[in-house]
Amino acid sequence: MSPVTESDRISFATRRANAMADGRRLVIDGVEWVVYELSDMPYDRRSSISLVFECAERIRRVRDFPREWRELPDPAVAEIMWRR
């Protein structure tokens, strides 16, 4: 695997910002999370799409999730976060 370049980091940061802007916000156990899809992370050799749950203190990534997650109610999306 080739090293991650500065250009890769900038490209990833832009894609992540766009994905977050297009994401969904929900509150889980009193914490606000942004939920969004992201692929081709520079540090992940699998190049798969992940559903990312991000709050101020942590990030959780789920690879196995329903593609229609955007249409699910908030409690169902929250349950996805705990999948392995």
C-alpha positions, 0 to 999 in steps of 0.5 A, a space after each residue: 500500500 502506498 503512503 497517504 499523500 497530502 493531496 489524498 488527505 485534502 481529497 478525503 477531507 473534502 469528501 468527508 465534509 460533503 458527506 457530512 453535509 449530506 448526512 443525517 443528524 440524530 440524538 442517541 442517548 442524549 448525544 448528537 451524532 452526524 450519520 453519513 456514508 463514506 467510501 475509499 478512506 485513505 487508511 482502509 485497504 478494503 475500499 468499502 462504503 461505510 456508514 459513519 456515526 460521528 459525534 464530538 468525542 468519537 467516530 464509529 464506522 459500520 460496514 454492514 448496513 441497509 442501503 435504505 438507512 436514510 428512510 429508517 426512523 431514528 431508533 432503527 438508525 441508532 441500532 445500526 451503530 452497534 452492529 459489528 
